[in-house]
Amino acid sequence: MEFQRKNNSIFGKLKGPIFKFSFIILILIGLIYVIGSIDFPAPNKKIEKIIPNENFKIIK
């Protein structure tokens, strides 16, 4: 017959959710670091669009 340990402490009940939460936070921090370390090239073409005055409406 094996003895089973009763886990009635607050830490014992929260051990699983705390571990899952900290694991998710670590993954998010890692993703933010990886995305931040990517060096995207700057655009080399200037985008300029001329909008005619006919499209504007005057609101009083």
N, CA, C and O atoms as a GROMACS GRO file, in nm:
protein
  240
    1MET      N    1   0.084  -0.117   0.000
    1MET     CA    2   0.000   0.000   0.000
    1MET      C    3   0.089   0.124   0.000
    1MET      O    4   0.178   0.139   0.084
    2GLU      N    5   0.064   0.213  -0.096
    2GLU     CA    6   0.143   0.335  -0.105
    2GLU      C    7   0.073   0.447  -0.029
    2GLU      O    8  -0.050   0.456  -0.027
    3PHE      N    9   0.154   0.531   0.031
    3PHE     CA   10   0.099   0.647   0.099
    3PHE      C   11   0.080   0.759  -0.002
    3PHE      O   12   0.168   0.786  -0.085
    4GLN      N   13  -0.033   0.823   0.007
    4GLN     CA   14  -0.059   0.938  -0.080
    4GLN      C   15  -0.050   1.064   0.004
    4GLN      O   16  -0.105   1.072   0.114
    5ARG      N   17   0.019   1.161  -0.050
    5ARG     CA   18   0.038   1.286   0.022
    5ARG      C   19  -0.077   1.379  -0.011
    5ARG      O   20  -0.105   1.406  -0.128
    6LYS      N   21  -0.144   1.428   0.091
    6LYS     CA   22  -0.254   1.521   0.070
    6LYS      C   23  -0.194   1.660   0.047
    6LYS      O   24  -0.106   1.704   0.120
    7ASN      N   25  -0.244   1.725  -0.054
    7ASN     CA   26  -0.190   1.855  -0.093
    7ASN      C   27  -0.296   1.961  -0.065
    7ASN      O   28  -0.369   2.002  -0.155
    8ASN      N   29  -0.303   2.005   0.059
    8ASN     CA   30  -0.405   2.100   0.099
    8ASN      C   31  -0.351   2.242   0.111
    8ASN      O   32  -0.426   2.334   0.144
    9SER      N   33  -0.223   2.262   0.085
    9SER     CA   34  -0.168   2.396   0.099
    9SER      C   35  -0.206   2.481  -0.022
    9SER      O   36  -0.241   2.430  -0.128
   10ILE      N   37  -0.199   2.612  -0.003
   10ILE     CA   38  -0.234   2.705  -0.111
   10ILE      C   39  -0.135   2.691  -0.225
   10ILE      O   40  -0.174   2.692  -0.342
   11PHE      N   41  -0.006   2.679  -0.193
   11PHE     CA   42   0.095   2.664  -0.297
   11PHE      C   43   0.074   2.534  -0.374
   11PHE      O   44   0.095   2.530  -0.496
   12GLY      N   45   0.034   2.430  -0.306
   12GLY     CA   46   0.011   2.302  -0.373
   12GLY      C   47  -0.103   2.310  -0.473
   12GLY      O   48  -0.097   2.249  -0.579
   13LYS      N   49  -0.206   2.385  -0.438
   13LYS     CA   50  -0.320   2.400  -0.528
   13LYS      C   51  -0.287   2.491  -0.646
   13LYS      O   52  -0.342   2.474  -0.755
   14LEU      N   53  -0.199   2.587  -0.625
   14LEU     CA   54  -0.167   2.684  -0.730
   14LEU      C   55  -0.041   2.649  -0.809
   14LEU      O   56  -0.004   2.722  -0.900
   15LYS      N   57   0.024   2.539  -0.776
   15LYS     CA   58   0.149   2.504  -0.841
   15LYS      C   59   0.130   2.485  -0.992
   15LYS      O   60   0.212   2.534  -1.070
   16GLY      N   61   0.027   2.416  -1.034
   16GLY     CA   62   0.002   2.393  -1.176
   16GLY      C   63  -0.028   2.520  -1.252
   16GLY      O   64   0.037   2.547  -1.353
   17PRO      N   65  -0.125   2.601  -1.208
   17PRO     CA   66  -0.154   2.726  -1.279
   17PRO      C   67  -0.037   2.825  -1.278
   17PRO      O   68  -0.016   2.896  -1.377
   18ILE      N   69   0.040   2.830  -1.170
   18ILE     CA   70   0.155   2.920  -1.165
   18ILE      C   71   0.259   2.876  -1.268
   18ILE      O   72   0.316   2.960  -1.337
   19PHE      N   73   0.283   2.747  -1.279
   19PHE     CA   74   0.378   2.695  -1.376
   19PHE      C   75   0.332   2.725  -1.519
   19PHE      O   76   0.412   2.767  -1.602
   20LYS      N   77   0.205   2.704  -1.547
   20LYS     CA   78   0.152   2.730  -1.681
   20LYS      C   79   0.160   2.879  -1.715
   20LYS      O   80   0.199   2.915  -1.826
   21PHE      N   81   0.125   2.965  -1.620
   21PHE     CA   82   0.129   3.109  -1.642
   21PHE      C   83   0.272   3.156  -1.668
   21PHE      O   84   0.296   3.235  -1.759
   22SER      N   85   0.366   3.108  -1.587
   22SER     CA   86   0.506   3.150  -1.605
   22SER      C   87   0.561   3.096  -1.737
   22SER      O   88   0.642   3.164  -1.800
   23PHE      N   89   0.520   2.980  -1.778
   23PHE     CA   90   0.564   2.923  -1.906
   23PHE      C   91   0.512   3.008  -2.023
   23PHE      O   92   0.587   3.035  -2.117
   24ILE      N   93   0.387   3.051  -2.017
   24ILE     CA   94   0.330   3.135  -2.122
   24ILE      C   95   0.400   3.270  -2.125
   24ILE      O   96   0.429   3.322  -2.233
   25ILE      N   97   0.428   3.328  -2.009
   25ILE     CA   98   0.498   3.457  -2.002
   25ILE      C   99   0.639   3.444  -2.062
   25ILE      O  100   0.683   3.532  -2.136
   26LEU      N  101   0.709   3.336  -2.032
   26LEU     CA  102   0.843   3.315  -2.088
   26LEU      C  103   0.838   3.302  -2.240
   26LEU      O  104   0.925   3.354  -2.310
   27ILE      N  105   0.738   3.233  -2.292
   27ILE     CA  106   0.724   3.219  -2.436
   27ILE      C  107   0.696   3.355  -2.500
   27ILE      O  108   0.754   3.387  -2.604
   28LEU      N  109   0.609   3.436  -2.439
   28LEU     CA  110   0.579   3.568  -2.493
   28LEU      C  111   0.702   3.658  -2.492
   28LEU      O  112   0.727   3.730  -2.589
   29ILE      N  113   0.779   3.656  -2.384
   29ILE     CA  114   0.901   3.736  -2.377
   29ILE      C  115   1.000   3.691  -2.484
   29ILE      O  116   1.066   3.773  -2.547
   30GLY      N  117   1.010   3.561  -2.504
   30GLY     CA  118   1.100   3.510  -2.609
   30GLY      C  119   1.056   3.553  -2.748
   30GLY      O  120   1.140   3.590  -2.830
   31LEU      N  121   0.925   3.550  -2.774
   31LEU     CA  122   0.875   3.593  -2.904
   31LEU      C  123   0.900   3.742  -2.926
   31LEU      O  124   0.939   3.783  -3.036
   32ILE      N  125   0.879   3.823  -2.823
   32ILE     CA  126   0.905   3.967  -2.835
   32ILE      C  127   1.053   3.991  -2.863
   32ILE      O  128   1.087   4.077  -2.944
   33TYR      N  129   1.140   3.918  -2.797
   33TYR     CA  130   1.284   3.933  -2.820
   33TYR      C  131   1.322   3.894  -2.962
   33TYR      O  132   1.399   3.964  -3.027
   34VAL      N  133   1.268   3.783  -3.010
   34VAL     CA  134   1.300   3.736  -3.146
   34VAL      C  135   1.249   3.835  -3.250
   34VAL      O  136   1.321   3.867  -3.344
   35ILE      N  137   1.127   3.883  -3.234
   35ILE     CA  138   1.072   3.978  -3.330
   35ILE      C  139   1.150   4.110  -3.325
   35ILE      O  140   1.171   4.172  -3.429
   36GLY      N  141   1.191   4.152  -3.207
   36GLY     CA  142   1.267   4.275  -3.194
   36GLY      C  143   1.407   4.265  -3.251
   36GLY      O  144   1.464   4.366  -3.292
   37SER      N  145   1.464   4.146  -3.256
   37SER     CA  146   1.599   4.131  -3.307
   37SER      C  147   1.605   4.117  -3.459
   37SER      O  148   1.714   4.121  -3.516
   38ILE      N  149   1.492   4.101  -3.525
   38ILE     CA  150   1.489   4.092  -3.671
   38ILE      C  151   1.514   4.230  -3.728
   38ILE      O  152   1.451   4.328  -3.688
   39ASP      N  153   1.606   4.238  -3.822
   39ASP     CA  154   1.641   4.366  -3.884
   39ASP      C  155   1.570   4.377  -4.018
   39ASP      O  156   1.617   4.324  -4.119
   40PHE      N  157   1.456   4.446  -4.019
   40PHE     CA  158   1.381   4.464  -4.141
   40PHE      C  159   1.445   4.574  -4.224
   40PHE      O  160   1.488   4.676  -4.169
   41PRO      N  161   1.453   4.558  -4.357
   41PRO     CA  162   1.512   4.663  -4.439
   41PRO      C  163   1.419   4.783  -4.449
   41PRO      O  164   1.297   4.770  -4.449
   42ALA      N  165   1.479   4.900  -4.458
   42ALA     CA  166   1.401   5.023  -4.472
   42ALA      C  167   1.349   5.033  -4.615
   42ALA      O  168   1.416   4.988  -4.709
   43PRO      N  169   1.231   5.090  -4.633
   43PRO     CA  170   1.181   5.105  -4.769
   43PRO      C  171   1.270   5.203  -4.847
   43PRO      O  172   1.313   5.305  -4.793
   44ASN      N  173   1.298   5.170  -4.972
   44ASN     CA  174   1.387   5.253  -5.050
   44ASN      C  175   1.313   5.336  -5.156
   44ASN      O  176   1.377   5.403  -5.237
   45LYS      N  177   1.182   5.332  -5.156
   45LYS     CA  178   1.104   5.410  -5.251
   45LYS      C  179   1.007   5.498  -5.173
   45LYS      O  180   0.935   5.450  -5.086
   46LYS      N  181   1.007   5.628  -5.205
   46LYS     CA  182   0.918   5.720  -5.137
   46LYS      C  183   0.780   5.709  -5.200
   46LYS      O  184   0.765   5.715  -5.322
   47ILE      N  185   0.679   5.694  -5.116
   47ILE     CA  186   0.542   5.680  -5.164
   47ILE      C  187   0.473   5.815  -5.146
   47ILE      O  188   0.465   5.869  -5.036
   48GLU      N  189   0.424   5.866  -5.255
   48GLU     CA  190   0.356   5.996  -5.250
   48GLU      C  191   0.232   5.986  -5.337
   48GLU      O  192   0.240   5.950  -5.454
   49LYS      N  193   0.119   6.018  -5.280
   49LYS     CA  194  -0.007   6.012  -5.354
   49LYS      C  195  -0.073   6.149  -5.346
   49LYS      O  196  -0.091   6.205  -5.238
   50ILE      N  197  -0.109   6.202  -5.461
   50ILE     CA  198  -0.174   6.333  -5.468
   50ILE      C  199  -0.324   6.310  -5.470
   50ILE      O  200  -0.377   6.240  -5.556
   51ILE      N  201  -0.393   6.372  -5.374
   51ILE     CA  202  -0.538   6.359  -5.364
   51ILE      C  203  -0.599   6.488  -5.418
   51ILE      O  204  -0.568   6.596  -5.370
   52PRO      N  205  -0.687   6.476  -5.518
   52PRO     CA  206  -0.749   6.598  -5.571
   52PRO      C  207  -0.845   6.660  -5.470
   52PRO      O  208  -0.897   6.591  -5.382
   53ASN      N  209  -0.867   6.792  -5.484
   53ASN     CA  210  -0.954   6.864  -5.391
   53ASN      C  211  -1.100   6.826  -5.406
   53ASN      O  212  -1.180   6.855  -5.318
   54GLU      N  213  -1.137   6.762  -5.515
   54GLU     CA  214  -1.276   6.723  -5.537
   54GLU      C  215  -1.323   6.620  -5.435
   54GLU      O  216  -1.443   6.612  -5.406
   55ASN      N  217  -1.233   6.545  -5.381
   55ASN     CA  218  -1.270   6.438  -5.287
   55ASN      C  219  -1.296   6.490  -5.146
   55ASN      O  220  -1.355   6.420  -5.064
   56PHE      N  221  -1.253   6.609  -5.116
   56PHE     CA  222  -1.273   6.664  -4.983
   56PHE      C  223  -1.410   6.730  -4.971
   56PHE      O  224  -1.456   6.797  -5.063
   57LYS      N  225  -1.474   6.710  -4.858
   57LYS     CA  226  -1.602   6.773  -4.828
   57LYS      C  227  -1.583   6.870  -4.714
   57LYS      O  228  -1.512   6.841  -4.618
   58ILE      N  229  -1.644   6.984  -4.725
   58ILE     CA  230  -1.633   7.084  -4.619
   58ILE      C  231  -1.747   7.062  -4.521
   58ILE      O  232  -1.864   7.064  -4.558
   59ILE      N  233  -1.711   7.040  -4.395
   59ILE     CA  234  -1.810   7.018  -4.290
   59ILE      C  235  -1.807   7.138  -4.197
   59ILE      O  236  -1.703   7.174  -4.143
   60LYS      N  237  -1.923   7.199  -4.179
   60LYS     CA  238  -1.931   7.318  -4.092
   60LYS      C  239  -1.993   7.282  -3.961
   60LYS      O  240  -2.008   7.369  -3.874
   0.00000   0.00000   0.00000
